[in-house]
């Protein structure tokens, strides 16, 4: 069955009604063109697709979606939003009644002030848990700080992230860079705590500390930061130059003379004859 233009409204009402009868949590779907099977709730939508379910929305170019189960596939400029979470990608597979989302193709998952990026992201809505698939991943903060690694997972409930493989941390606001084989980032403990394991090193303001393991506390604070190293510890400290003392200008000076000159020019006769300081100038 195909419906176009204004006739879509009638179909949408039928879909919502059928979903309400057949499923506890109905879905609504809008598009330029929809083929819908009332027997099983399967919809094939094309053009400007909008899906609404459980307080969330998803938009895409096309969709093959089941309004009863909430499972399906969205393709083309996919954007899904629910509460403070947002997912963008090229293709999105939805399974387990909407609980398991696979975002493929420049996948970006943002929640609050943190953003997870990878070629593919697996997201489990009930657990608020995400993990990446592929050989690159990045977790970034709104202040410009980033954690890059080959693999990364993030538990949004407890604020714990784990990166593995060529881990690199860059925090421009804190003038901090760090590396390691593996990283555990607790975004809540001690205002942000990062534990680096394996070939761990961190540099801040020219000072470098390294060890088998390295714990950075207070990474969310630009002032109160602490580094704790363990195993083959090395510390390189770069002395900071002392601040330059302000140059005090002499109260009285003449170009080319010492700060206290022996001679000066006669009053009203500059440039002209000079007179030794202390003598009386004759008219």
C-alpha positions in Angstrom: 0.0 0.0 0.0 1.4 3.4 -1.0 0.4 6.8 0.2 1.7 10.2 -1.0 1.4 13.8 0.0 -1.5 14.7 2.2 -2.8 11.1 2.2 0.1 10.1 4.4 -1.8 11.5 7.4 -4.5 8.9 7.2 -1.9 6.2 7.0 0.0 7.6 10.0 -3.1 7.5 12.1 -3.7 3.9 11.1 -0.1 3.0 12.0 -0.3 4.6 15.4 -3.6 2.9 16.1 -2.3 -0.5 15.0 0.9 -0.1 17.0 -1.1 0.9 20.1 -3.1 -2.3 19.9 -0.2 -4.6 19.0 2.6 -3.2 21.2 2.8 -1.6 24.6 5.1 1.2 23.3 3.8 2.4 19.8 5.9 4.1 17.2 5.0 6.8 14.7 6.7 7.1 11.3 6.5 9.9 8.8 8.0 10.1 5.3 7.5 11.2 1.7 6.5 7.7 0.8 5.6 4.7 3.0 4.8 1.1 2.2 3.2 -0.5 5.3 2.2 -4.0 6.1 -0.6 -3.9 8.7 -0.2 -7.6 9.5 3.3 -7.3 11.0 3.9 -3.6 11.4 6.7 -3.5 8.9 7.2 -0.1 7.1 9.5 0.8 4.2 9.8 4.6 4.2 11.6 6.8 1.7 12.5 10.5 1.8 12.6 12.8 4.9 11.9 10.0 7.3 11.0 10.9 10.9 10.4 8.2 13.5 9.1 8.8 17.0 9.3 6.2 19.8 9.6 6.3 23.6 10.2 10.0 23.8 13.0 9.8 21.2 13.2 10.8 17.5 15.2 9.7 14.6 15.5 11.2 11.1 17.1 9.7 7.9 16.7 9.6 4.2 15.3 6.1 4.1 14.2 3.5 6.6 13.1 -0.2 6.9 11.4 -0.2 10.3 9.0 -2.2 12.3 6.6 0.0 14.3 5.6 -2.9 16.6 9.1 -4.1 17.7 11.0 -0.8 17.2 13.7 -2.7 15.2 14.9 -1.7 11.8 17.5 0.0 9.7 17.9 3.7 8.9 20.2 4.9 6.1 21.4 8.3 4.9 22.3 11.2 7.3 20.9 9.5 10.4 20.3 11.6 13.5 18.8 10.1 16.6 18.0 12.1 19.7 16.7 11.1 23.1 16.9 13.3 26.2 20.6 14.5 26.4 21.9 11.8 24.1 22.5 12.3 20.3 23.7 9.9 17.7 24.7 10.8 14.1 25.9 8.3 11.4 25.4 7.1 7.9 23.6 3.9 8.7 21.9 2.8 12.0 20.7 -0.7 12.8 18.2 -0.9 15.7 17.7 -4.2 17.5 16.4 -5.6 20.8 13.3 -3.4 20.7 15.4 -0.3 20.3 17.9 -1.1 23.2 20.8 -2.0 21.0 21.9 0.6 18.4 24.7 0.1 15.9 25.9 3.3 14.3 28.0 2.9 11.2 29.9 5.4 9.1 31.5 8.4 10.9 29.5 7.5 14.0 29.2 10.2 16.7 27.6 9.7 20.1 27.2 12.8 22.3 25.9 12.8 25.9 26.1 15.9 28.1 29.6 17.4 27.7 31.3 14.2 26.3 31.4 13.0 22.7 32.4 9.5 21.4 33.6 9.1 17.8 34.6 6.1 15.7 33.9 4.4 12.4 31.3 2.3 14.2 29.7 2.6 17.7 27.6 0.0 19.5 25.3 1.6 22.0 23.1 -0.1 24.6 20.5 2.3 25.8 19.3 0.7 29.1 22.9 0.3 30.3 24.0 3.6 28.8 27.1 1.8 27.6 28.9 2.4 24.3 31.9 0.8 22.7 33.7 1.3 19.4 34.4 -1.1 16.5 37.4 -0.5 14.2 40.9 0.8 14.6 40.4 4.3 15.9 38.3 6.0 18.5 38.1 9.3 20.3 36.4 10.6 23.5 36.3 14.4 23.6 35.1 17.0 26.1 33.5 20.3 25.3 36.6 22.1 26.6 38.7 20.6 23.7 40.4 17.8 25.7 40.6 14.4 23.8 41.4 10.8 24.5 42.4 8.9 21.4 42.9 5.1 21.2 42.4 2.1 18.9 39.5 0.8 21.0 37.4 2.7 23.5 34.3 2.0 25.6 32.4 4.3 27.8 29.9 3.6 30.7 27.9 6.8 30.9 26.2 5.8 34.2 29.3 5.6 36.3 31.4 8.0 34.1 34.1 5.4 33.4 35.9 5.2 30.0 38.5 2.7 28.9 40.9 3.1 26.0 43.2 0.5 24.6 46.0 0.6 22.0 48.2 3.6 21.4 46.4 5.8 23.9 47.0 9.6 23.6 45.5 12.3 25.8 45.6 16.0 24.9 44.2 18.7 27.1 45.0 22.2 25.8 43.2 24.0 28.7 45.6 22.2 31.1 48.7 22.3 28.8 48.8 18.5 29.3 49.7 15.6 26.9 49.9 12.0 27.9 50.5 8.6 26.3 50.2 4.9 27.3 49.2 1.4 26.1 46.0 1.5 28.0 44.0 4.1 29.9 41.2 4.1 32.5 39.4 7.5 32.7 37.1 8.0 35.7 35.4 11.3 34.8 33.9 11.6 38.3 36.6 10.6 40.8 38.9 13.3 42.1 37.4 15.7 39.6 38.7 13.5 36.8 41.3 10.7 37.2 43.2 9.0 34.4 45.3 5.9 35.0 47.8 5.0 32.2 49.2 1.5 32.0 52.3 0.5 29.9 54.9 3.0 28.6 53.0 5.7 30.4 54.2 9.3 30.1 52.7 12.8 30.7 54.0 16.3 30.0 52.7 19.5 31.4 54.4 22.9 31.0 57.6 21.3 29.8 57.8 18.9 32.8 57.6 15.2 32.0 57.0 12.2 34.2 56.9 8.6 33.1 56.7 5.1 34.5 55.1 1.6 34.0 51.9 3.1 35.4 50.9 6.7 35.8 47.9 8.1 37.6 46.8 11.7 36.9 44.3 13.1 39.4 42.4 16.4 39.1 42.4 16.3 35.2 39.1 18.1 35.3 40.7 21.0 37.2 43.1 23.4 35.7 44.9 24.0 39.0 44.9 21.1 41.5 46.5 18.3 39.5 48.6 15.5 40.8 50.7 12.9 39.0 51.6 9.5 40.7 54.0 7.2 38.8 55.1 3.7 39.6 57.8 1.4 38.1 60.9 2.7 36.3 59.9 6.3 37.2 61.6 9.1 35.4 61.1 12.8 36.0 62.3 15.6 33.8 61.9 19.0 35.3 62.5 22.2 33.3 63.3 25.1 35.6 61.0 28.1 35.0 62.8 31.4 34.3 62.5 34.0 37.0 60.3 36.9 36.2 62.2 39.9 34.9 62.5 42.8 37.3 60.9 46.0 36.1 63.2 48.5 34.6 63.2 51.7 36.7 63.6 54.7 34.4 65.8 57.5 35.8 64.0 60.5 37.1 66.2 62.9 35.1 68.1 61.9 32.0 69.4 63.4 28.8 70.0 61.3 25.7 73.7 60.5 25.5 74.4 61.5 29.2 74.5 59.6 32.4 71.4 59.5 34.6 72.9 62.4 36.6 74.5 64.7 34.0 77.2 67.2 34.8 75.9 69.8 32.4 72.6 71.0 31.0 71.5 73.6 28.6 70.9 77.2 29.6 67.3 78.1 30.1 65.6 79.0 26.8 68.8 78.1 24.8 68.3 74.6 23.5 70.2 73.4 21.6 73.0 75.9 22.3 75.5 76.6 25.1 75.6 74.4 28.1 76.1 75.2 31.7 77.5 73.1 34.5 74.9 72.0 37.0 75.1 74.1 40.1 76.3 77.3 38.3 74.1 80.4 37.7 73.3 81.1 34.2 74.0 84.8 33.2 71.6 86.6 31.0 
